[in-house]
Amino acid sequence: MRPLLNVLIAVAACSVGPGAARGQDWIKSVFPDREHDFGTVARGSKIHHSFKLVNTTNAEIHIATYQTKCGCTEVRLGATTIPAGTQTVIEAVIDTTKFQGPKASGLTLIIDRPQYTQVDLNLKCFIRADLTLNPGQADFGSVNRTAKPAVELALSYAGGQADWAITKMQTTSQHVTARLTELGRSPGGAVNYTLTATLNPSAPVGFFKDEITLFTNDASSPTIPVSVTAIIQSNVMVSPSVLTLGAVRPGEEVKKTILVRSSQPFKLIGVKSSRGELTTPAPGDQPKVLHPVAITFKAPAEPGPFHAVIEVESDVKDEPPTKINAFATVVP
């Protein structure tokens, strides 16, 4: 990654001019959030934050590469090419296992379209040495949506507050249920807990992120975050997961095919779009393991970004309709 970064910087040094300086203004609207403070965290935690990239410009944004600011930081890009009118997330994770006290990190995005620029996304936290979490996050891995899996984490406090305790918990969404069990405490104030997190069937398909907030009676560190992640799979899969229709002229037609599959034969009940410019034929009535579905897009008359949601409904028991996003850019 370093050689590509050096080449891009060298090219930028030769090409930056007045237009590039003015162009920095678009960064403010594209990145609504470029700083995040996790607050106080337990040592061993893997803490997550999603930075949004919202393409409010009239051009495609392309992320060429990125550079982390610390070996403790991992990055997951939702997409590297972001058409006008769409958005993605940059998921940043700090592993606190080898650190304590104040910690700063983050990453630098290298964008080469529509204009070369570097964007710093910064993270910071305070890592308590007397509070440890193992494993560092509630990571369910790849699971079926209806499996209702559970994971256990060990939380240990070894500070000097004799009555230190977790008084309550709160999850960001209703898709995760958390339960805390105190295992025992010493006269000096050390206490051990087991934190059990359960993923509910209501969790949406795809990459899933949540957070459990632990509330304590310690005025200096009243809250402690615990990250929750999973890759949730459905019994009915649609590919591609995002339908990219490209740049089209007003009135032009584009034809694409999506594939709907399951492990057992099933019927397609219906495929519908949130926009009339996307149409599909009526589904057949024969059960199949794989259903190809033809999609026709007729570009609207008005130029600009186009977005629609395609909803695929099957007769698979307990499976809600699967939704995919379709994007296009209508050019003059």
N, C-alpha and C positions, 0 to 999 in steps of 0.2 A: 504493500500500500504506500510505503514511503517514496519509491521512485515516481509513481504517478503523481503524488502530492507535489514533489519538487518540480516536475514538468509543468503542472498547472500553475504553480506560483511563478515560474519563469515566463510562461506565456502571458500571464496577467501583468507582469512588470513591464512588458513591451506594449500592452494594449490598453491599459487604463487611461482614460481621459476624462474630460468634463462630464460626458454623458454617464460614465460609470459612477462618478461621485454623486450625481443627481439620483442615479438608480438605486442608491442605498436606501432611499426613502421607502421603497416597496417592501423591504425586509420587515418593517414594523407591522404592516398589516398581514403579511404572510405568516409570521411567527408571533402569535399573540402572547406567548409565554416563552421566555428564554432563560429564566432563573427559577430554581426550585429549592426550598429548604425543607428537608425531611424532619427537622427538629431532632429530638433525642431518640436514639435507637439502641437496641441491644447489640452487643458484640456478637458477630457471627451472622447477623441478619443480611439477607440479600434484598435490598430495597429497590423498588421500581418506580419510575416516573415516565409518563408519556408526554412528549412535546408534540404539539399539533403543528402541522404545516398545512395552511389553508391557501390554496392558489387563487388569490383574488385578482391576479393579473389577467391579461388577455393572451398570454403566451404559455407554452409548456415549460415547466420547471424540471430540471434534471440534476439529481445529486450524483456527482462523479465519484466521490469517495468521502471518507471521514477519518478523523484522527482522534483517538481518545486521549484524555489528559492524565490518565493513570492506568496502570495495569490491572487495577481492581475494577475497572469499568467495562461492561459489555454493552453492545449496541445491537438493536434489531430494527431494521428499516422496514416499514410497512410497504413502501414502494420506492423506486429510484426515479421513475418518470411519473410526473404528476400533471395531467392535462389541466388546462384552464377550467376553473369552476369546480375542481375536485379537491380532495384533501387526503392526507395520510398522517401517520404518526411515526415518531422516532422514539423507540422504547429504549431507555437507558437504565442500566442496573449497576448498583454499587455493591460489591462484596466486602463486608466490613470485617471479615475474619482476622486479618492481620493488622488491624489498626485499633486505636483508642483515642479518645479526645476529639477535638475538632478535625474534620476532614472535608476537603474541597476536591471536586473532580468535575467531570463532564466530558464534552466532546466538541470538536470543530467540524462542521459540515463544509464540504467543498462543493459549491454549486457552479456548474459551467454553462447552464442555460436557464433563462434567457440572457444572462449576463454573468460573468465571472464574479463570484463573491465568496467570502468565508463568513460563516455564522457560528458564533460561540453559544453553546447551550450549557449552562453551568448548574452544578449540583453541590449541595453542602449538607452536612449533618454533624451531630455530636454523638460519638460512640461511647457508651458507658462500659467501663472495664468491669464493673461489679454486677453486670447483668448480661447473661448469655442466652442465646437462642440456638437450638440444634434440632433438626436442620434449620438453615437460615431463612426458609420460606415454606409456605404450604403449597408445594408444587405437586399437582395431581398427574402431570404428564399427559399422555394422550388417552382419553377416556370416552366411552359412549355416553351420550347425553342422558340416558335413563339409568345409568349404572349406580348412581348415588354413592360414589366412593368417599372414603374418609382417610385423612392423614393425621398423624400425631407428631407434636413438637414438644421438646423439653425446654422449659424456661426456668432459669436459676438466678436467684438474687443472693448476693453475698456482701451487701453493703452494711452500713452501721445503724440503719433505722430498725429498731427491734420490732415495730409493728407494721413494717412495710407490707403492703398487700395490693392486689389488683381488685378494684372495687366493682368494675363492670366492664363489659365489652360491647363493641359496636362494629357491624360490617357496613361496607359502603352500599351494598345492594342486598336484596332478599334471596339472592342465588346461593349464598353461603350461610351455613349455620355453624356457630362456634360454641364450644363447651370447654370450661376450665375446671380442672381438678387439682386441689392442693394435696401434695403428697406428704408434706411434713415440713416442720421448721425447727431451727435450733434456738436456744436461749439468746444467742448473739444476734439473731435477726435473719440468718440465712434461711431461705425458703425455696422449695422446688414445686413446680407446677407441671402438669401435662395439659397442653392445649390441643383439643381435637377439633379439626375443621372438616365439615361435610359439604360436598357439592350437591346442590339440589337439582332435580330434573328440569327446573325452569331456566337454567343457565343457557345462554344463547350459543349456537354452534360457531366454531372458529376459535381464534386465540382469545382467551378469556383472562381478564385481570380484575382483581378485587383487593380489598385491604381490610384487615381486622385491626381495629384500634383498641388497645388495652388502656384502661383508665386506672391510675394508681392514686394512693393517698400521699404521694411524695410531691410536695409543692414545687420542688426544683425540676422535676420531670413528670408532669401530670399525665402525659400520654406517651405510648410506645406503639409504633406501627409494625404490623406483620403483613408482608406481601402474600397474595394468593394468586397463583397462575394455573392455567390448564389449557390444553388443546382439546376442544370438545368436538366429537364426531357425531354425525347424525346417522340414522339408519337409511336415510335417503341422501345421496350425494349428487351435487350438480357441478359440472365442470364445463368451461372454466368458472372459477368462483367470482371473477369480475369480467364482464363482457366489454371489451374495448373496441369501439366502432371506428376510431380514427378521425381524421379530418375529412369532412365531406362538404359538398356544395349544396346550397338550398335546392330542394326537390330531388336530389340524388338518392338512389336506393343502394343499400348495403345489405347483403344476406350473410347470416352467420348461423352456426349450428351449436346448440348446447346439448350436453349428454346428461341424462338423468338415470342414475343407477342405484341398485340396492343388492343385498346378498341373496334375496329371494324374489321370485316373480311378483310384480305388483302392477296395478293399473294407474295411469295418469288420469286424475280427475279434471284438472284444468291448468292452463298456463296463461296468466294475464299480466298486463303491464300497467304501470301507473300513468303512462303517457300513450296517447293514441297513435303516435308516430311509430311505435313498435307493435308489430302484429305477429300472430302465430296461427297455424292451422288448428282445427279442432283435434284433440288427442284421440288415438284409437282406443278400442274397448278391449284389446287383448292384453292379458298380463305378460310382462316381460321383465327380465333382469336389467335390461338396458333400453332406454327410450331416447332416440335422437329427436330433437325438437328444432325445427327450422324457425329462425327469427328473421323478420324483414324490418329494416329501418328505413323510413322515408324522411329525409332531413327536412325540418321546418324551414319556412321562408326567412326567418330572422336569424342572422349570424350570431354566434356566441356559443358558450358552453351548453351542452345538453346532458341531462341526467335523468334516468328513469330507474324504477325498481321493478324487476320481474319476479313474480310470485308463482312458485311451482307447487301444486297440491297433488298428493297421492292418496291411495287408500291404505297405506301402511298404518297399522294401529298405533295410536298415541303419538304420531309424528305430526307436528304442526307444519304448515306450508314453509318451504325453503325459499329464501329471498336472495337474489343476487342483484348487484348494481350494474347498470349499463351506462357507459360514458361515450360522448362524442364531442367534437368541436366543429361547429358549422362555420365554414369560412366563406367570405364574399367571393 
